[in-house]
């Protein structure tokens, strides 16, 4: 079995030496025996036993030698034992706050070994509001399945003050937004999240974002961004990356590029230039990181992928009126056609979820042929009937692998409806890029999914299998761990995560969900709060 090749004798010695005899003789709640343990660092795996007590890692070593016992023992020989995976970019907020406890279990994440998720991504996803404490209080009163941290979302904050309008804030409005960001940070938000590609955030100038990022910076936060342009929509991919650097430098804040990619036919192949830009910024002293999902198709909607931003000002009803306007309608359709070209044409757009059931599972090209209209008119008809989520096939394999291999790139899902990434990103990355193609190593995959993410975002006491750390643990079968979800059936649960513990409690046992709602809030410890 290939995982045994990673065992290093020197690592075993160091691992065993970290535990004192007195601690090793304690009775554990759970003992995971004989697996190949990857502790979340960048090093090789070691054969060892892992003990859990009172929700914490209490032992790592040789249980027989140190006479360690446990109420529950898991035989993990031939299995991978890892910290639970941390997903720094998700859209799970609606699941975690659902009135249905089965949905709040967040099995799309848990069944692939993800034990901690970040919400409020892209400037807010239903989460991301400034009322962090009240939101978590409500969540914990109901119970939820995976640990959850949150960003304060620029989109949420801006909408509360400016609505959907395409204008700059007044001085008073800017101060109101700054106050919201400061308040959220003092309640434990990770930092400021933006989705500058999306309206109404796309209407903000860089200077406005900098002012809010400064509020997060004062309190030890980070700036996380779905950048303004991953293609050639406005300022271009490299221009949008530079904007992130400009915000980081002006606000004196570490920055993270969300789901880094080169999207569309105009920028495919530019990964090397973007990587060089990041390396230069890091060399100049700016803290820069990125996360990435392992799919060639992005997830979006017909509206966000094809409509020009000016046409979306003031909300959906205003957009529909413009589409029907004899003067504006043709102009919108012409710009939609150019946006469709950027993404690779109608064959590259798969309609995946939404109210227009007859189109789901078909490409935009197929729908247009069925309706005997051109693809843009088909898209407009879909918009008029409520829209659709899409999988947009717009990336090259070479770019995905180039970004994936960078030491500052973490694993994420961007998990959202109508795309298998919500249910299978970590499993897909392992099955395709570690096991099948060997594009990255197993230890690299685990480090980018655990310790690197915890360190990057300051999650103290998480992300490693070390004594005293929170007992978020996953036991994987290296032969069966992988995705089941597809672009056509995106909601199938992953398999092969045999045991998953969240805060020391089994949420998956022997490959089956337990029903436990073991998640807890994960808060950033702010600086400079009264």
GISULLIN-V531781 format. One record per residue. N is the residue number from 1. RES is the residue in one letter. SS is DSSP state (a for helix, b for strand, c for the rest). PHI is phi in whole degrees, 0 to 359 (none if undefined). OMEGA is omega in radians with two decimals (999 if undefined). Layout:
[[N:RES:SS:PHI:OMEGA] [N:RES:SS:PHI:OMEGA]]
//
This chain:
[[1:X:c:none:-2.92] [2:X:a:294:-3.06] [3:X:a:291:-3.12] [4:X:a:292:3.12] [5:X:a:294:-3.09] [6:X:a:275:-3.05] [7:X:c:291:-3.13] [8:X:c:237:-3.09] [9:X:a:299:3.14] [10:X:a:296:3.11] [11:X:a:293:3.11] [12:X:a:300:-3.13] [13:X:a:300:-3.13] [14:X:a:295:-3.11] [15:X:a:292:-3.12] [16:X:a:293:-3.11] [17:X:a:290:-3.09] [18:X:c:281:-3.08] [19:X:c:243:-3.14] [20:X:c:279:3.14] [21:X:a:301:-3.12] [22:X:a:298:3.14] [23:X:a:289:-3.07] [24:X:a:294:-3.08] [25:X:c:270:3.11] [26:X:c:287:3.00] [27:X:c:282:-3.12] [28:X:b:263:2.94] [29:X:b:284:3.14] [30:X:b:225:3.05] [31:X:b:234:3.11] [32:X:b:257:-2.92] [33:X:b:254:2.86] [34:X:b:77:3.10] [35:X:b:278:3.01] [36:X:b:272:-2.97] [37:X:b:268:2.97] [38:X:b:252:-2.93] [39:X:c:277:-3.12] [40:X:c:105:3.04] [41:X:c:279:-3.07] [42:X:c:271:-3.06] [43:X:c:278:-3.12] [44:X:c:287:3.07] [45:X:c:281:3.10] [46:X:b:226:3.04] [47:X:b:284:-3.08] [48:X:b:199:3.06] [49:X:b:252:-3.14] [50:X:b:237:3.13] [51:X:b:250:-3.13] [52:X:b:240:3.09] [53:X:b:215:3.10] [54:X:c:54:3.06] [55:X:c:79:-3.12] [56:X:b:234:2.97] [57:X:b:288:-3.07] [58:X:b:245:-3.11] [59:X:b:202:2.94] [60:X:b:220:-3.10] [61:X:b:165:-3.12] [62:X:c:256:-3.04] [63:X:c:295:-3.14] [64:X:c:295:-3.13] [65:X:c:298:-3.07] [66:X:c:262:3.04] [67:X:c:57:3.12] [68:X:c:270:3.11] [69:X:c:240:3.14] [70:X:b:204:3.06] [71:X:b:293:3.13] [72:X:b:231:-3.14] [73:X:b:242:3.09] [74:X:b:248:3.07] [75:X:b:277:-3.01] [76:X:c:240:3.13] [77:X:c:301:-3.12] [78:X:c:78:-3.14] [79:X:b:249:3.03] [80:X:b:268:3.07] [81:X:b:245:-2.99] [82:X:b:219:2.89] [83:X:b:301:3.02] [84:X:c:301:-3.08] [85:X:b:285:-3.14] [86:X:b:245:-3.11] [87:X:b:254:-3.02] [88:X:c:275:-3.14] [89:X:c:211:-3.10] [90:X:b:221:3.01] [91:X:c:229:-3.10] [92:X:c:267:-2.98] [93:X:a:302:-3.13] [94:X:a:296:3.09] [95:X:a:294:-3.06] [96:X:a:289:3.14] [97:X:c:247:-3.13] [98:X:c:296:3.02] [99:X:c:292:-3.12] [100:X:c:268:-3.12] [101:X:a:299:3.10] [102:X:a:295:3.10] [103:X:a:286:-3.13] [104:X:a:293:3.05] [105:X:c:295:3.07] [106:X:c:56:-3.05] [107:X:a:291:3.06] [108:X:a:304:3.07] [109:X:a:278:-2.99] [110:X:a:299:-3.08] [111:X:c:287:2.98] [112:X:c:251:3.06] [113:X:c:92:3.12] [114:X:b:277:-3.10] [115:X:b:246:3.13] [116:X:b:223:3.13] [117:X:b:230:3.01] [118:X:b:256:3.04] [119:X:b:243:-3.04] [120:X:c:80:-3.09] [121:X:a:289:3.12] [122:X:a:59:-3.13] [123:X:a:85:3.10] [124:X:c:122:-3.09] [125:X:c:228:-2.91] [126:X:c:100:2.91] [127:X:c:273:3.08] [128:X:c:89:3.10] [129:X:c:284:-3.09] [130:X:c:284:-3.08] [131:X:c:271:-2.99] [132:X:a:296:-3.08] [133:X:a:298:-3.12] [134:X:a:298:3.12] [135:X:a:297:-3.14] [136:X:a:292:3.08] [137:X:a:300:3.12] [138:X:a:295:-3.14] [139:X:a:296:-3.09] [140:X:a:289:3.07] [141:X:a:295:3.14] [142:X:a:269:-3.05] [143:X:c:92:3.12] [144:X:c:211:-2.86] [145:X:c:274:-3.09] [146:X:c:237:3.05] [147:X:b:305:-3.04] [148:X:b:222:2.97] [149:X:b:245:-3.10] [150:X:b:221:2.91] [151:X:c:270:2.83] [152:X:b:267:-2.96] [153:X:b:267:3.10] [154:X:a:300:-3.14] [155:X:a:297:3.12] [156:X:a:295:-3.12] [157:X:a:296:-3.10] [158:X:a:296:-3.13] [159:X:a:295:3.12] [160:X:a:295:-3.07] [161:X:a:261:-3.03] [162:X:a:248:-3.05] [163:X:c:64:-3.12] [164:X:c:260:-2.99] [165:X:c:284:3.11] [166:X:c:261:3.11] [167:X:c:201:3.08] [168:X:c:279:3.11] [169:X:c:285:2.94] [170:X:c:287:3.12] [171:X:a:301:-3.14] [172:X:a:293:3.13] [173:X:a:293:3.09] [174:X:a:297:3.11] [175:X:a:297:3.10] [176:X:a:297:3.11] [177:X:a:294:3.11] [178:X:a:300:3.12] [179:X:a:297:3.10] [180:X:a:295:3.13] [181:X:a:296:3.14] [182:X:a:300:-3.13] [183:X:a:297:3.14] [184:X:a:297:3.10] [185:X:a:299:-3.12] [186:X:a:288:3.05] [187:X:c:263:3.03] [188:X:c:112:3.06] [189:X:c:296:-3.11] [190:X:c:288:-3.05] [191:X:b:161:-3.11] [192:X:b:262:3.07] [193:X:b:251:3.06] [194:X:b:230:2.99] [195:X:b:229:-2.97] [196:X:c:290:3.03] [197:X:c:285:-2.97] [198:X:c:260:2.98] [199:X:c:288:0.03] [200:X:c:274:-3.11] [201:X:a:296:-3.12] [202:X:a:296:3.14] [203:X:a:279:-3.11] [204:X:c:277:3.01] [205:X:c:280:-3.11] [206:X:a:302:-3.09] [207:X:a:299:3.10] [208:X:a:296:-3.14] [209:X:a:295:3.14] [210:X:a:302:-3.11] [211:X:a:298:3.11] [212:X:a:284:3.10] [213:X:a:298:3.10] [214:X:a:298:3.13] [215:X:a:293:3.06] [216:X:a:292:-3.12] [217:X:a:297:-3.13] [218:X:a:302:-3.04] [219:X:c:248:3.02] [220:X:c:78:-3.10] [221:X:c:272:-3.10] [222:X:b:232:3.08] [223:X:b:255:-3.10] [224:X:b:236:-3.01] [225:X:b:219:2.70] [226:X:b:286:-2.92] [227:X:c:294:-3.01] [228:X:c:298:-3.08] [229:X:c:205:3.05] [230:X:c:262:-3.05] [231:X:c:219:3.09] [232:X:c:227:-3.12] [233:X:c:293:-3.04] [234:X:c:225:-3.08] [235:X:c:265:3.11] [236:X:c:83:-3.10] [237:X:a:303:-3.09] [238:X:a:292:3.07] [239:X:a:295:3.14] [240:X:a:289:3.06] [241:X:a:297:3.11] [242:X:a:298:3.11] [243:X:a:299:3.08] [244:X:a:301:3.12] [245:X:a:297:-3.14] [246:X:a:299:3.11] [247:X:a:294:3.13] [248:X:a:299:-3.13] [249:X:a:290:-3.10] [250:X:a:290:-3.12] [251:X:a:266:-3.09] [252:X:c:55:-3.06] [253:X:c:223:3.02] [254:X:b:297:-3.06] [255:X:b:234:3.07] [256:X:b:230:3.09] [257:X:b:269:-3.12] [258:X:c:289:3.08] [259:X:c:30:-3.08] [260:X:c:302:-3.10] [261:X:c:195:2.94] [262:X:c:244:-2.92] [263:X:c:261:2.98] [264:X:c:101:-2.97] [265:X:c:294:-3.09] [266:X:c:284:-3.02] [267:X:c:238:3.07] [268:X:c:302:-3.08] [269:X:c:98:-3.12] [270:X:c:269:-3.12] [271:X:a:302:-3.13] [272:X:a:297:3.12] [273:X:a:292:3.11] [274:X:a:293:3.10] [275:X:a:301:3.12] [276:X:a:298:3.10] [277:X:a:297:3.14] [278:X:a:296:-3.13] [279:X:a:298:3.13] [280:X:a:294:3.12] [281:X:a:295:3.11] [282:X:a:295:3.12] [283:X:a:297:3.13] [284:X:c:277:3.04] [285:X:c:109:3.12] [286:X:c:277:3.07] [287:X:c:281:-3.10] [288:X:b:233:3.03] [289:X:b:222:3.10] [290:X:b:207:2.96] [291:X:b:238:-3.00] [292:X:b:204:2.98] [293:X:c:259:-2.97] [294:X:c:266:-3.11] [295:X:c:228:3.10] [296:X:c:277:3.12] [297:X:b:254:2.98] [298:X:b:276:3.07] [299:X:b:247:-3.12] [300:X:b:205:3.04] [301:X:b:226:3.09] [302:X:a:303:-3.11] [303:X:a:295:-3.05] [304:X:a:291:-3.11] [305:X:a:282:-2.95] [306:X:a:245:-3.08] [307:X:c:287:2.99] [308:X:c:292:-3.05] [309:X:a:294:-3.13] [310:X:a:298:-3.13] [311:X:a:285:-3.11] [312:X:a:260:3.14] [313:X:c:300:3.09] [314:X:c:73:2.98] [315:X:c:100:-2.98] [316:X:a:295:-3.13] [317:X:a:296:3.10] [318:X:a:295:3.11] [319:X:a:297:-3.14] [320:X:a:296:3.09] [321:X:a:296:3.13] [322:X:a:294:3.11] [323:X:a:299:-3.14] [324:X:a:274:-3.10] [325:X:c:288:-3.10] [326:X:c:300:-3.14] [327:X:c:271:-3.06] [328:X:a:278:-3.09] [329:X:a:305:3.12] [330:X:a:298:3.12] [331:X:a:296:3.11] [332:X:a:298:-3.11] [333:X:a:296:3.11] [334:X:a:295:3.12] [335:X:a:289:3.04] [336:X:a:299:3.13] [337:X:a:296:3.10] [338:X:a:293:3.10] [339:X:a:294:3.08] [340:X:a:294:3.08] [341:X:a:300:3.13] [342:X:a:306:-3.04] [343:X:c:274:3.06] [344:X:c:104:3.07] [345:X:c:93:-3.02] [346:X:a:294:3.10] [347:X:a:291:-3.07] [348:X:a:270:-3.10] [349:X:b:252:3.08] [350:X:b:256:-3.13] [351:X:b:275:-2.89] [352:X:b:242:-3.08] [353:X:b:201:3.12] [354:X:c:151:-3.03] [355:X:c:285:-3.09] [356:X:c:269:-2.96] [357:X:a:298:-3.06] [358:X:a:294:-3.07] [359:X:a:262:-3.00] [360:X:c:291:-3.10] [361:X:c:83:-3.14] [362:X:b:241:3.02] [363:X:b:281:3.09] [364:X:a:300:3.10] [365:X:a:297:3.14] [366:X:a:294:3.13] [367:X:a:297:3.13] [368:X:a:300:3.13] [369:X:a:294:3.13] [370:X:a:296:-3.10] [371:X:a:273:3.12] [372:X:c:59:3.06] [373:X:c:225:3.08] [374:X:c:283:-3.05] [375:X:a:301:-3.14] [376:X:a:292:3.10] [377:X:a:293:3.05] [378:X:a:298:3.12] [379:X:a:297:3.12] [380:X:a:297:3.12] [381:X:a:298:3.10] [382:X:a:296:3.10] [383:X:a:300:-3.12] [384:X:a:293:3.13] [385:X:c:262:3.07] [386:X:c:115:3.06] [387:X:c:85:-3.13] [388:X:c:201:2.88] [389:X:b:289:3.14] [390:X:b:222:2.82] [391:X:b:256:-3.03] [392:X:b:249:-3.05] [393:X:b:277:-2.93] [394:X:c:219:-3.09] [395:X:c:240:3.08] [396:X:c:259:3.11] [397:X:a:301:-3.12] [398:X:a:297:3.12] [399:X:a:293:-3.14] [400:X:a:301:-3.13] [401:X:a:292:-3.14] [402:X:a:297:3.10] [403:X:a:294:-3.06] [404:X:a:301:-3.05] [405:X:c:276:-3.09] [406:X:c:284:-3.05] [407:X:c:292:-3.13] [408:X:c:256:-3.13] [409:X:b:252:3.14] [410:X:b:259:3.06] [411:X:b:276:3.01] [412:X:c:215:3.14] [413:X:c:243:-2.91] [414:X:c:53:-2.99] [415:X:b:304:-3.13] [416:X:c:213:-3.07] [417:X:c:298:3.02] [418:X:c:78:-3.13] [419:X:c:212:-3.11] [420:X:c:295:-3.11] [421:X:a:298:3.12] [422:X:a:292:-3.04] [423:X:a:249:-2.92] [424:X:a:207:-3.01] [425:X:a:296:-3.12] [426:X:a:290:3.10] [427:X:a:295:3.10] [428:X:a:295:-3.13] [429:X:a:298:3.11] [430:X:a:295:-3.02] [431:X:a:296:-3.06] [432:X:a:272:-2.94] [433:X:a:268:3.06] [434:X:a:261:-2.99] [435:X:a:283:-3.04] [436:X:a:279:-3.00] [437:X:c:258:3.13] [438:X:c:53:3.11] [439:X:c:288:3.01] [440:X:c:224:-3.11] [441:X:c:277:3.09] [442:X:a:298:3.14] [443:X:a:296:3.10] [444:X:a:295:3.11] [445:X:a:302:-3.10] [446:X:a:293:3.14] [447:X:a:300:-3.12] [448:X:a:288:-3.12] [449:X:a:255:-3.02] [450:X:c:220:-3.01] [451:X:a:298:3.14] [452:X:a:298:-3.14] [453:X:a:293:3.12] [454:X:a:299:-3.13] [455:X:a:293:-3.09] [456:X:a:299:-3.04] [457:X:a:255:3.02] [458:X:c:68:3.11] [459:X:c:274:-3.06] [460:X:c:297:3.08] [461:X:c:77:3.13] [462:X:c:228:3.03] [463:X:c:92:-3.13] [464:X:c:222:2.99] [465:X:c:266:-3.12] [466:X:c:227:-3.08] [467:X:c:304:-3.13] [468:X:c:92:3.11] [469:X:c:280:3.11] [470:X:b:300:-3.06] [471:X:c:274:2.91] [472:X:c:262:-2.95] [473:X:b:223:3.05] [474:X:b:230:3.05] [475:X:b:244:-3.05] [476:X:b:250:2.93] [477:X:b:274:-3.04] [478:X:c:294:-3.14] [479:X:c:274:-3.04] [480:X:c:247:-3.10] [481:X:c:297:-3.12] [482:X:b:177:-3.10] [483:X:c:273:2.91] [484:X:c:244:-3.11] [485:X:c:296:3.08] [486:X:c:229:3.10] [487:X:c:294:3.13] [488:X:c:273:3.08] [489:X:c:237:-2.96] [490:X:c:281:-3.02] [491:X:c:252:3.09] [492:X:c:278:-3.09] [493:X:c:286:3.09] [494:X:c:289:-3.11] [495:X:b:233:3.01] [496:X:c:97:2.97] [497:X:b:273:-2.94] [498:X:b:285:3.13] [499:X:b:228:3.07] [500:X:b:225:3.10] [501:X:b:250:3.05] [502:X:b:241:-3.08] [503:X:c:53:3.08] [504:X:c:82:-3.13] [505:X:b:248:-3.14] [506:X:b:289:2.94] [507:X:b:259:2.98] [508:X:b:228:3.13] [509:X:b:229:-3.11] [510:X:c:53:3.06] [511:X:c:83:-3.11] [512:X:b:239:3.09] [513:X:b:296:-3.13] [514:X:c:263:-3.05] [515:X:c:91:-3.14] [516:X:c:293:3.01] [517:X:c:250:-2.93] [518:X:c:260:-3.07] [519:X:c:291:3.07] [520:X:c:225:3.03] [521:X:b:290:3.07] [522:X:c:241:-3.01] [523:X:c:250:2.96] [524:X:c:282:3.09] [525:X:c:272:-3.01] [526:X:c:284:2.98] [527:X:c:257:3.01] [528:X:c:61:3.03] [529:X:c:249:3.13] [530:X:c:291:999]]
//
